[in-house]
């Protein structure tokens, strides 16, 4: 029996135990004890009035998507196979690839995890993923939790990827190179020409995964995307999500684009799109074609960022200009304390610490929520 088979069985076994632990609570508490504990946690939580911590898009979903979702309800007892086929075909035609290049998932998170599992098991013991640091962690976390190593490369002085240093980290034991572009949590986008050259070179040795969750927020998405690498037959994998510009964070829609043989292998660790609900897929089809809503969503995001930029400048704070729906900036106080104080006031944000600096990441929200953030920020910053 192969090591891969054993590892896979161990992973499945540990996943089952984890699920059981989550169900029954730590130490396998009784259902009554767990319910009591959950009620206490919920009662102790402050009421969130401004949710600016999860990079969600509060300006949608579009009216067309909502209408499609409502119309899908009477037939939602049916598996949405035909609509999955329709959606895959739409994506393929838009991106200039075949339908065999496309894998669907319930948000890009499912696709990130499926990719992590496939390349960890394929690489075997001693394998590792190369990525920048800091970056988005879902794929990396999923891989490291089942034994994969992580070769992290610090960002450069411009808070961008050090592509030369990343390329130098690629060895025979590298299973995958991961890049989130624009990056999370920095909001910085890597120069398309430099990233294209990197992908062309490195993908000849090892697969390069480019997470384009925030691509719709950049000035020129088509120019910035690495989709051309896939059209040229390169071993590059791209994921997109509807959780950001389309406002589908709770509806869960994403897709992966790669060479057909790669899609076939990663799909063994996914649900082939069947994890997507009948209502969500119908909404996604409508939203994918609603170009006016995308423009509206991007414009509202810019408006919120300009409000935050002005606030930070007036208070003497620097920030990283962002091509996403969040902004990262260094603080003048402990970042954990800052987040706690904001949460006490009903404003949810995130904190980071790297390069010895305390930082906060604020997602963009409606004007009333941004105003609430500003009022509290002025009190405690």
Rosetta blueprint (number, residue, H / E / L):
1 X L
2 X L
3 X H
4 X H
5 X H
6 X H
7 X H
8 X H
9 X H
10 X H
11 X H
12 X H
13 X H
14 X H
15 X H
16 X H
17 X H
18 X H
19 X H
20 X H
21 X H
22 X H
23 X H
24 X H
25 X L
26 X L
27 X L
28 X L
29 X L
30 X L
31 X H
32 X H
33 X H
34 X H
35 X H
36 X H
37 X H
38 X H
39 X H
40 X H
41 X H
42 X H
43 X H
44 X H
45 X L
46 X L
47 X L
48 X L
49 X L
50 X E
51 X E
52 X L
53 X L
54 X L
55 X L
56 X L
57 X L
58 X L
59 X L
60 X L
61 X L
62 X L
63 X H
64 X H
65 X H
66 X H
67 X H
68 X H
69 X H
70 X H
71 X H
72 X H
73 X H
74 X H
75 X H
76 X L
77 X L
78 X L
79 X L
80 X L
81 X H
82 X H
83 X H
84 X H
85 X H
86 X H
87 X H
88 X H
89 X H
90 X H
91 X H
92 X H
93 X H
94 X H
95 X H
96 X L
97 X L
98 X L
99 X H
100 X H
101 X H
102 X E
103 X E
104 X E
105 X E
106 X L
107 X L
108 X H
109 X H
110 X H
111 X H
112 X H
113 X H
114 X H
115 X H
116 X H
117 X H
118 X H
119 X H
120 X H
121 X H
122 X H
123 X H
124 X L
125 X L
126 X L
127 X L
128 X E
129 X E
130 X E
131 X E
132 X E
133 X E
134 X L
135 X L
136 X L
137 X L
138 X H
139 X H
140 X H
141 X H
142 X H
143 X H
144 X H
145 X L
146 X L
147 X L
148 X L
149 X E
150 X E
151 X E
152 X E
153 X E
154 X E
155 X L
156 X L
157 X L
158 X L
159 X L
160 X L
161 X L
162 X L
163 X H
164 X H
165 X H
166 X H
167 X H
168 X H
169 X L
170 X L
171 X L
172 X L
173 X L
174 X E
175 X E
176 X E
177 X E
178 X E
179 X E
180 X E
181 X L
182 X L
183 X L
184 X L
185 X L
186 X L
187 X L
188 X L
189 X L
190 X L
191 X L
192 X H
193 X H
194 X H
195 X H
196 X H
197 X H
198 X H
199 X H
200 X H
201 X H
202 X H
203 X L
204 X L
205 X L
206 X L
207 X L
208 X E
209 X E
210 X E
211 X E
212 X L
213 X L
214 X L
215 X H
216 X H
217 X H
218 X L
219 X L
220 X L
221 X H
222 X H
223 X H
224 X H
225 X L
226 X L
227 X H
228 X H
229 X H
230 X H
231 X H
232 X L
233 X L
234 X L
235 X L
236 X E
237 X E
238 X E
239 X E
240 X E
241 X E
242 X L
243 X L
244 X L
245 X L
246 X L
247 X L
248 X L
249 X L
250 X L
251 X L
252 X L
253 X L
254 X E
255 X E
256 X E
257 X E
258 X L
259 X L
260 X H
261 X H
262 X H
263 X H
264 X H
265 X H
266 X H
267 X H
268 X H
269 X H
270 X L
271 X L
272 X L
273 X L
274 X L
275 X L
276 X L
277 X L
278 X H
279 X H
280 X H
281 X H
282 X H
283 X H
284 X H
285 X H
286 X H
287 X H
288 X H
289 X L
290 X L
291 X H
292 X H
293 X H
294 X H
295 X H
296 X H
297 X H
298 X H
299 X H
300 X H
301 X H
302 X H
303 X H
304 X H
305 X H
306 X H
307 X H
308 X H
309 X H
310 X H
311 X H
312 X H
313 X H
314 X H
315 X L
316 X L
317 X L
318 X L
319 X L
320 X L
321 X L
322 X L
323 X L
324 X L
325 X L
326 X E
327 X E
328 X E
329 X E
330 X E
331 X L
332 X L
333 X L
334 X L
335 X H
336 X H
337 X H
338 X H
339 X H
340 X H
341 X H
342 X H
343 X H
344 X H
345 X L
346 X L
347 X E
348 X E
349 X L
350 X E
351 X E
352 X E
353 X E
354 X E
355 X L
356 X L
357 X E
358 X E
359 X E
360 X E
361 X E
362 X E
363 X E
364 X L
365 X L
366 X L
367 X H
368 X H
369 X H
370 X H
371 X H
372 X H
373 X H
374 X H
375 X H
376 X H
377 X H
378 X H
379 X H
380 X H
381 X L
